[in-house]
Amino acid sequence: MVAPSVTARDADSAADRIVFLGHSSVLLELGGVRVLTDPLLRGRVLHLRRQVPPVAERMLAQPDAVLISHVHHDHLDLASLRLLGRDTPLIVPAGAGAWLRGRGFASVTELSVGEDAKVHALTVSAVQARHDAHRLGVRGPRAEPLGYLMSSGRVVVYFAGDTELFAEMADFSPAPDVALLPVAGWGPTLGPGHMDPLQAAQAAAVIRPRLAIPVHWGTLLPIGLARGYRERLGDPPREFAEHAAQLAPDTEVRILLPGQATEP
C-alpha cells in the first residue's frame, strides 16, 4: 500500500518519523535524534541521473550522524557528504575511516559487525550485510558492507544498505520493529549482492518486522535509459508489497514516494 500522505507541516510536528529521500537515502528522526543513511543528494553520480525531484534542503539540516552502509559510489558520495559539512559525524564500515579522514572529514567512527555506537540517546549497532566490499577506482578503499540497527528505546529500525538475503537475518538483536529493505537496483538488471522484490519479501518473512518500507528503488537510471524505463520505476515496491502479503502477512508494507514521510 502507499502510505497516507504526510504534508511537510505534519511531518515536522511528528515526534518520530521516517522520510524516504530516494535510493538508499533515508532521514530518520528517532527520540529526537536525526540520522541520515547513505546520503545521495546530487542530481547525478557517475553515469546515473536522478529521476525524481531533488532533496529539500530542510531535510538535511544538522544531522546528528550519517550512516554509510558500504563504499560504492551510489551509497558513499563524497560530494553529498561535503554538502552536509565535513564535521558531520559519520559512522562507516571498518576500512573506510582513514580514507574519509584523508579527504577532510573530521568525525569518523568505524564499526565492524557486532559493534555499537551511541548517537545521543540512539544506539547504532552494526550487523552483517552480504555485498561487494570494493569501491570502483584504483585507490578506492575496501570495507566490508554493513547493515545497521537503530534503537531509540521504543522502536528499533533496521537499515539493510545493500545485501542479498541470508538466513542470519532472523538473529538480529534487538529484533527490528521497522525494516528498510532494498527491493531493486538502479537499472534494468540487478547484480549480485542485491535483493529483488521477491527476495526482499522473503527477508521480511525472516526478520518479521511489524512495518517494512521498501528503499533502493525509483530514483536513479543510467543516462540514456530514462525514456524506456522511467514508467517502470514504481514496479519493484508494488511487487514487493504483493509478495510480502503472501510471505509475511503480519508485516505492514508502506510504500513511500521520494520526499514522503511516515511515523514508524
Contacts in CASP RR format, 6 or more apart in sequence:
PFRMAT RR
TARGET T0000
AUTHOR 0000-0000-0000
METHOD contacts of the structure
MODEL  1
MVAPSVTARDADSAADRIVFLGHSSVLLELGGVRVLTDPLLRGRVLHLRR
QVPPVAERMLAQPDAVLISHVHHDHLDLASLRLLGRDTPLIVPAGAGAWL
RGRGFASVTELSVGEDAKVHALTVSAVQARHDAHRLGVRGPRAEPLGYLM
SSGRVVVYFAGDTELFAEMADFSPAPDVALLPVAGWGPTLGPGHMDPLQA
AQAAAVIRPRLAIPVHWGTLLPIGLARGYRERLGDPPREFAEHAAQLAPD
TEVRILLPGQATEP
1 241 0 8 1.000
1 252 0 8 1.000
1 253 0 8 1.000
1 254 0 8 1.000
1 255 0 8 1.000
2 254 0 8 1.000
2 255 0 8 1.000
2 257 0 8 1.000
3 254 0 8 1.000
3 255 0 8 1.000
3 256 0 8 1.000
3 260 0 8 1.000
3 262 0 8 1.000
4 262 0 8 1.000
5 260 0 8 1.000
6 14 0 8 1.000
6 17 0 8 1.000
6 260 0 8 1.000
6 261 0 8 1.000
6 262 0 8 1.000
8 56 0 8 1.000
8 58 0 8 1.000
10 261 0 8 1.000
11 17 0 8 1.000
11 19 0 8 1.000
11 261 0 8 1.000
14 29 0 8 1.000
14 261 0 8 1.000
14 263 0 8 1.000
15 31 0 8 1.000
15 32 0 8 1.000
15 263 0 8 1.000
16 29 0 8 1.000
16 30 0 8 1.000
16 31 0 8 1.000
16 32 0 8 1.000
16 152 0 8 1.000
16 155 0 8 1.000
16 263 0 8 1.000
16 264 0 8 1.000
17 27 0 8 1.000
17 28 0 8 1.000
17 29 0 8 1.000
17 261 0 8 1.000
17 262 0 8 1.000
17 263 0 8 1.000
17 264 0 8 1.000
18 26 0 8 1.000
18 27 0 8 1.000
18 28 0 8 1.000
18 29 0 8 1.000
18 157 0 8 1.000
18 178 0 8 1.000
18 180 0 8 1.000
18 213 0 8 1.000
18 256 0 8 1.000
18 261 0 8 1.000
18 262 0 8 1.000
18 263 0 8 1.000
18 264 0 8 1.000
19 26 0 8 1.000
19 27 0 8 1.000
19 28 0 8 1.000
19 29 0 8 1.000
19 59 0 8 1.000
19 256 0 8 1.000
19 259 0 8 1.000
19 260 0 8 1.000
19 261 0 8 1.000
20 26 0 8 1.000
20 213 0 8 1.000
20 215 0 8 1.000
20 256 0 8 1.000
20 257 0 8 1.000
20 258 0 8 1.000
20 259 0 8 1.000
20 260 0 8 1.000
20 261 0 8 1.000
21 27 0 8 1.000
21 36 0 8 1.000
21 39 0 8 1.000
21 41 0 8 1.000
21 55 0 8 1.000
21 59 0 8 1.000
21 258 0 8 1.000
21 259 0 8 1.000
22 40 0 8 1.000
22 52 0 8 1.000
22 55 0 8 1.000
22 215 0 8 1.000
22 218 0 8 1.000
22 219 0 8 1.000
22 258 0 8 1.000
22 259 0 8 1.000
23 38 0 8 1.000
23 40 0 8 1.000
23 74 0 8 1.000
23 186 0 8 1.000
23 215 0 8 1.000
23 216 0 8 1.000
23 218 0 8 1.000
23 219 0 8 1.000
23 220 0 8 1.000
24 37 0 8 1.000
24 38 0 8 1.000
24 40 0 8 1.000
24 69 0 8 1.000
24 74 0 8 1.000
24 75 0 8 1.000
24 161 0 8 1.000
24 162 0 8 1.000
24 182 0 8 1.000
24 215 0 8 1.000
24 216 0 8 1.000
25 36 0 8 1.000
25 37 0 8 1.000
25 38 0 8 1.000
25 39 0 8 1.000
25 40 0 8 1.000
25 41 0 8 1.000
25 55 0 8 1.000
26 36 0 8 1.000
26 37 0 8 1.000
26 38 0 8 1.000
26 159 0 8 1.000
26 180 0 8 1.000
26 215 0 8 1.000
27 34 0 8 1.000
27 35 0 8 1.000
27 36 0 8 1.000
27 59 0 8 1.000
27 63 0 8 1.000
28 34 0 8 1.000
28 35 0 8 1.000
28 36 0 8 1.000
28 37 0 8 1.000
28 150 0 8 1.000
28 157 0 8 1.000
29 35 0 8 1.000
30 122 0 8 1.000
30 150 0 8 1.000
30 152 0 8 1.000
30 155 0 8 1.000
30 157 0 8 1.000
30 264 0 8 1.000
31 121 0 8 1.000
31 122 0 8 1.000
31 152 0 8 1.000
31 154 0 8 1.000
32 120 0 8 1.000
32 121 0 8 1.000
33 64 0 8 1.000
33 65 0 8 1.000
33 119 0 8 1.000
33 120 0 8 1.000
33 121 0 8 1.000
33 122 0 8 1.000
33 152 0 8 1.000
34 62 0 8 1.000
34 63 0 8 1.000
34 64 0 8 1.000
35 63 0 8 1.000
35 64 0 8 1.000
35 65 0 8 1.000
35 66 0 8 1.000
35 67 0 8 1.000
35 119 0 8 1.000
35 122 0 8 1.000
35 124 0 8 1.000
35 150 0 8 1.000
36 60 0 8 1.000
36 63 0 8 1.000
36 65 0 8 1.000
36 66 0 8 1.000
36 67 0 8 1.000
36 84 0 8 1.000
37 66 0 8 1.000
37 67 0 8 1.000
37 69 0 8 1.000
37 148 0 8 1.000
37 159 0 8 1.000
37 161 0 8 1.000
37 180 0 8 1.000
38 67 0 8 1.000
38 68 0 8 1.000
38 69 0 8 1.000
38 74 0 8 1.000
38 75 0 8 1.000
38 76 0 8 1.000
38 161 0 8 1.000
39 60 0 8 1.000
39 66 0 8 1.000
39 77 0 8 1.000
39 80 0 8 1.000
39 81 0 8 1.000
39 84 0 8 1.000
40 74 0 8 1.000
40 75 0 8 1.000
40 77 0 8 1.000
40 80 0 8 1.000
40 219 0 8 1.000
40 220 0 8 1.000
41 54 0 8 1.000
41 55 0 8 1.000
41 60 0 8 1.000
41 77 0 8 1.000
41 79 0 8 1.000
41 80 0 8 1.000
41 83 0 8 1.000
41 84 0 8 1.000
42 50 0 8 1.000
42 77 0 8 1.000
42 79 0 8 1.000
42 80 0 8 1.000
43 49 0 8 1.000
43 50 0 8 1.000
43 54 0 8 1.000
44 50 0 8 1.000
44 223 0 8 1.000
45 73 0 8 1.000
45 74 0 8 1.000
45 77 0 8 1.000
45 79 0 8 1.000
45 220 0 8 1.000
46 73 0 8 1.000
46 74 0 8 1.000
47 222 0 8 1.000
47 223 0 8 1.000
48 74 0 8 1.000
48 186 0 8 1.000
48 220 0 8 1.000
48 221 0 8 1.000
48 222 0 8 1.000
48 223 0 8 1.000
49 220 0 8 1.000
49 221 0 8 1.000
49 222 0 8 1.000
49 223 0 8 1.000
49 226 0 8 1.000
50 219 0 8 1.000
50 220 0 8 1.000
51 218 0 8 1.000
51 219 0 8 1.000
51 220 0 8 1.000
51 221 0 8 1.000
51 226 0 8 1.000
51 230 0 8 1.000
51 233 0 8 1.000
52 218 0 8 1.000
52 219 0 8 1.000
52 257 0 8 1.000
52 258 0 8 1.000
53 258 0 8 1.000
53 259 0 8 1.000
55 259 0 8 1.000
56 259 0 8 1.000
59 259 0 8 1.000
60 83 0 8 1.000
60 84 0 8 1.000
63 84 0 8 1.000
63 88 0 8 1.000
64 89 0 8 1.000
64 119 0 8 1.000
64 120 0 8 1.000
64 122 0 8 1.000
65 88 0 8 1.000
65 89 0 8 1.000
65 90 0 8 1.000
65 91 0 8 1.000
65 117 0 8 1.000
65 119 0 8 1.000
65 122 0 8 1.000
65 124 0 8 1.000
66 81 0 8 1.000
66 84 0 8 1.000
66 88 0 8 1.000
66 89 0 8 1.000
66 90 0 8 1.000
66 91 0 8 1.000
67 91 0 8 1.000
67 124 0 8 1.000
67 148 0 8 1.000
67 159 0 8 1.000
68 75 0 8 1.000
68 76 0 8 1.000
68 90 0 8 1.000
68 91 0 8 1.000
68 92 0 8 1.000
68 93 0 8 1.000
68 96 0 8 1.000
69 75 0 8 1.000
69 93 0 8 1.000
69 129 0 8 1.000
69 145 0 8 1.000
69 146 0 8 1.000
69 147 0 8 1.000
69 148 0 8 1.000
69 159 0 8 1.000
69 160 0 8 1.000
69 161 0 8 1.000
69 162 0 8 1.000
70 76 0 8 1.000
70 93 0 8 1.000
70 129 0 8 1.000
70 131 0 8 1.000
70 132 0 8 1.000
70 133 0 8 1.000
70 143 0 8 1.000
70 145 0 8 1.000
70 146 0 8 1.000
70 161 0 8 1.000
70 162 0 8 1.000
71 93 0 8 1.000
71 96 0 8 1.000
71 99 0 8 1.000
71 133 0 8 1.000
71 134 0 8 1.000
71 135 0 8 1.000
71 140 0 8 1.000
71 141 0 8 1.000
71 142 0 8 1.000
71 143 0 8 1.000
72 132 0 8 1.000
72 135 0 8 1.000
72 136 0 8 1.000
72 162 0 8 1.000
73 135 0 8 1.000
73 136 0 8 1.000
74 186 0 8 1.000
74 220 0 8 1.000
75 161 0 8 1.000
75 162 0 8 1.000
76 92 0 8 1.000
76 96 0 8 1.000
76 135 0 8 1.000
78 103 0 8 1.000
81 88 0 8 1.000
81 90 0 8 1.000
81 100 0 8 1.000
81 105 0 8 1.000
86 104 0 8 1.000
86 105 0 8 1.000
86 106 0 8 1.000
87 106 0 8 1.000
87 107 0 8 1.000
88 105 0 8 1.000
88 107 0 8 1.000
89 107 0 8 1.000
89 108 0 8 1.000
89 109 0 8 1.000
89 119 0 8 1.000
90 100 0 8 1.000
90 105 0 8 1.000
90 107 0 8 1.000
90 108 0 8 1.000
90 109 0 8 1.000
91 109 0 8 1.000
91 111 0 8 1.000
91 117 0 8 1.000
91 119 0 8 1.000
91 124 0 8 1.000
91 148 0 8 1.000
92 100 0 8 1.000
92 108 0 8 1.000
92 109 0 8 1.000
92 110 0 8 1.000
92 111 0 8 1.000
92 143 0 8 1.000
93 110 0 8 1.000
93 111 0 8 1.000
93 112 0 8 1.000
93 126 0 8 1.000
93 143 0 8 1.000
93 144 0 8 1.000
93 145 0 8 1.000
93 146 0 8 1.000
94 110 0 8 1.000
94 111 0 8 1.000
94 112 0 8 1.000
94 143 0 8 1.000
94 144 0 8 1.000
95 110 0 8 1.000
95 141 0 8 1.000
95 142 0 8 1.000
95 143 0 8 1.000
95 144 0 8 1.000
96 108 0 8 1.000
96 110 0 8 1.000
96 141 0 8 1.000
96 143 0 8 1.000
97 108 0 8 1.000
97 110 0 8 1.000
97 141 0 8 1.000
97 143 0 8 1.000
98 141 0 8 1.000
99 140 0 8 1.000
99 141 0 8 1.000
100 108 0 8 1.000
101 108 0 8 1.000
109 117 0 8 1.000
111 117 0 8 1.000
111 124 0 8 1.000
111 126 0 8 1.000
111 146 0 8 1.000
112 126 0 8 1.000
112 144 0 8 1.000
113 126 0 8 1.000
113 127 0 8 1.000
113 128 0 8 1.000
113 144 0 8 1.000
113 146 0 8 1.000
114 125 0 8 1.000
114 126 0 8 1.000
114 127 0 8 1.000
115 125 0 8 1.000
115 126 0 8 1.000
116 123 0 8 1.000
116 124 0 8 1.000
116 125 0 8 1.000
116 126 0 8 1.000
117 123 0 8 1.000
117 124 0 8 1.000
118 124 0 8 1.000
121 152 0 8 1.000
121 153 0 8 1.000
122 150 0 8 1.000
122 151 0 8 1.000
122 152 0 8 1.000
123 150 0 8 1.000
123 151 0 8 1.000
123 153 0 8 1.000
124 148 0 8 1.000
124 149 0 8 1.000
124 150 0 8 1.000
125 148 0 8 1.000
125 149 0 8 1.000
125 150 0 8 1.000
125 151 0 8 1.000
126 146 0 8 1.000
126 147 0 8 1.000
126 148 0 8 1.000
127 146 0 8 1.000
127 147 0 8 1.000
127 148 0 8 1.000
127 149 0 8 1.000
127 158 0 8 1.000
127 172 0 8 1.000
128 146 0 8 1.000
128 147 0 8 1.000
128 163 0 8 1.000
128 166 0 8 1.000
128 168 0 8 1.000
129 145 0 8 1.000
129 146 0 8 1.000
129 147 0 8 1.000
129 160 0 8 1.000
129 161 0 8 1.000
129 162 0 8 1.000
129 163 0 8 1.000
130 145 0 8 1.000
130 163 0 8 1.000
130 164 0 8 1.000
130 166 0 8 1.000
130 193 0 8 1.000
131 145 0 8 1.000
131 161 0 8 1.000
131 162 0 8 1.000
131 163 0 8 1.000
131 164 0 8 1.000
131 193 0 8 1.000
131 194 0 8 1.000
132 145 0 8 1.000
132 192 0 8 1.000
132 193 0 8 1.000
133 142 0 8 1.000
133 143 0 8 1.000
133 144 0 8 1.000
133 145 0 8 1.000
134 140 0 8 1.000
134 142 0 8 1.000
135 141 0 8 1.000
135 142 0 8 1.000
135 143 0 8 1.000
145 161 0 8 1.000
145 162 0 8 1.000
145 163 0 8 1.000
146 161 0 8 1.000
147 158 0 8 1.000
147 159 0 8 1.000
147 160 0 8 1.000
147 161 0 8 1.000
147 163 0 8 1.000
148 158 0 8 1.000
148 159 0 8 1.000
148 161 0 8 1.000
149 156 0 8 1.000
149 157 0 8 1.000
149 158 0 8 1.000
149 172 0 8 1.000
149 174 0 8 1.000
149 176 0 8 1.000
150 156 0 8 1.000
150 157 0 8 1.000
150 158 0 8 1.000
150 159 0 8 1.000
151 157 0 8 1.000
151 174 0 8 1.000
155 177 0 8 1.000
155 178 0 8 1.000
155 264 0 8 1.000
156 174 0 8 1.000
156 175 0 8 1.000
156 176 0 8 1.000
156 177 0 8 1.000
156 178 0 8 1.000
157 176 0 8 1.000
157 177 0 8 1.000
157 178 0 8 1.000
157 179 0 8 1.000
157 180 0 8 1.000
157 264 0 8 1.000
158 172 0 8 1.000
158 176 0 8 1.000
158 178 0 8 1.000
158 179 0 8 1.000
158 180 0 8 1.000
158 207 0 8 1.000
158 209 0 8 1.000
159 180 0 8 1.000
160 179 0 8 1.000
160 180 0 8 1.000
160 181 0 8 1.000
160 182 0 8 1.000
160 203 0 8 1.000
161 180 0 8 1.000
161 182 0 8 1.000
161 216 0 8 1.000
162 182 0 8 1.000
162 193 0 8 1.000
162 194 0 8 1.000
162 216 0 8 1.000
163 182 0 8 1.000
163 193 0 8 1.000
163 194 0 8 1.000
163 195 0 8 1.000
164 192 0 8 1.000
164 193 0 8 1.000
164 194 0 8 1.000
164 195 0 8 1.000
164 199 0 8 1.000
165 195 0 8 1.000
165 199 0 8 1.000
165 200 0 8 1.000
165 202 0 8 1.000
165 203 0 8 1.000
165 206 0 8 1.000
167 206 0 8 1.000
169 203 0 8 1.000
169 206 0 8 1.000
169 207 0 8 1.000
170 206 0 8 1.000
170 207 0 8 1.000
172 207 0 8 1.000
175 207 0 8 1.000
175 208 0 8 1.000
176 207 0 8 1.000
176 209 0 8 1.000
177 209 0 8 1.000
177 210 0 8 1.000
177 211 0 8 1.000
177 264 0 8 1.000
178 209 0 8 1.000
178 210 0 8 1.000
178 211 0 8 1.000
178 212 0 8 1.000
178 213 0 8 1.000
178 264 0 8 1.000
179 203 0 8 1.000
179 204 0 8 1.000
179 207 0 8 1.000
179 209 0 8 1.000
179 211 0 8 1.000
179 212 0 8 1.000
179 213 0 8 1.000
179 251 0 8 1.000
180 212 0 8 1.000
180 213 0 8 1.000
180 215 0 8 1.000
181 195 0 8 1.000
181 200 0 8 1.000
181 203 0 8 1.000
181 204 0 8 1.000
181 212 0 8 1.000
181 213 0 8 1.000
181 214 0 8 1.000
181 215 0 8 1.000
181 240 0 8 1.000
182 194 0 8 1.000
182 195 0 8 1.000
182 200 0 8 1.000
182 214 0 8 1.000
182 215 0 8 1.000
182 216 0 8 1.000
182 217 0 8 1.000
183 195 0 8 1.000
183 196 0 8 1.000
183 197 0 8 1.000
183 200 0 8 1.000
183 214 0 8 1.000
183 215 0 8 1.000
183 216 0 8 1.000
183 217 0 8 1.000
183 236 0 8 1.000
183 237 0 8 1.000
183 239 0 8 1.000
183 240 0 8 1.000
184 190 0 8 1.000
184 194 0 8 1.000
184 196 0 8 1.000
184 197 0 8 1.000
184 216 0 8 1.000
184 217 0 8 1.000
184 218 0 8 1.000
184 236 0 8 1.000
184 237 0 8 1.000
185 191 0 8 1.000
185 194 0 8 1.000
185 216 0 8 1.000
185 217 0 8 1.000
185 236 0 8 1.000
186 219 0 8 1.000
186 220 0 8 1.000
186 221 0 8 1.000
186 222 0 8 1.000
187 220 0 8 1.000
187 221 0 8 1.000
187 222 0 8 1.000
187 225 0 8 1.000
187 229 0 8 1.000
188 225 0 8 1.000
188 229 0 8 1.000
190 196 0 8 1.000
194 216 0 8 1.000
195 203 0 8 1.000
196 236 0 8 1.000
197 214 0 8 1.000
197 236 0 8 1.000
197 237 0 8 1.000
197 239 0 8 1.000
197 240 0 8 1.000
197 242 0 8 1.000
197 243 0 8 1.000
198 239 0 8 1.000
198 243 0 8 1.000
200 214 0 8 1.000
200 240 0 8 1.000
200 243 0 8 1.000
200 244 0 8 1.000
201 240 0 8 1.000
201 243 0 8 1.000
201 244 0 8 1.000
201 246 0 8 1.000
201 247 0 8 1.000
201 248 0 8 1.000
202 243 0 8 1.000
202 247 0 8 1.000
204 212 0 8 1.000
204 244 0 8 1.000
204 247 0 8 1.000
204 248 0 8 1.000
204 251 0 8 1.000
204 253 0 8 1.000
205 244 0 8 1.000
205 247 0 8 1.000
205 248 0 8 1.000
205 251 0 8 1.000
208 248 0 8 1.000
208 250 0 8 1.000
208 251 0 8 1.000
209 251 0 8 1.000
210 250 0 8 1.000
210 251 0 8 1.000
210 252 0 8 1.000
211 251 0 8 1.000
211 252 0 8 1.000
211 253 0 8 1.000
211 254 0 8 1.000
211 264 0 8 1.000
212 240 0 8 1.000
212 244 0 8 1.000
212 248 0 8 1.000
212 251 0 8 1.000
212 252 0 8 1.000
212 253 0 8 1.000
212 254 0 8 1.000
213 253 0 8 1.000
213 254 0 8 1.000
213 255 0 8 1.000
213 256 0 8 1.000
213 262 0 8 1.000
214 236 0 8 1.000
214 237 0 8 1.000
214 240 0 8 1.000
214 241 0 8 1.000
214 253 0 8 1.000
214 255 0 8 1.000
217 233 0 8 1.000
217 234 0 8 1.000
217 236 0 8 1.000
217 237 0 8 1.000
218 233 0 8 1.000
218 234 0 8 1.000
218 236 0 8 1.000
218 258 0 8 1.000
219 233 0 8 1.000
219 258 0 8 1.000
221 229 0 8 1.000
221 230 0 8 1.000
221 233 0 8 1.000
237 255 0 8 1.000
238 255 0 8 1.000
240 253 0 8 1.000
241 253 0 8 1.000
241 255 0 8 1.000
244 251 0 8 1.000
244 253 0 8 1.000
245 253 0 8 1.000
254 262 0 8 1.000
256 262 0 8 1.000
END
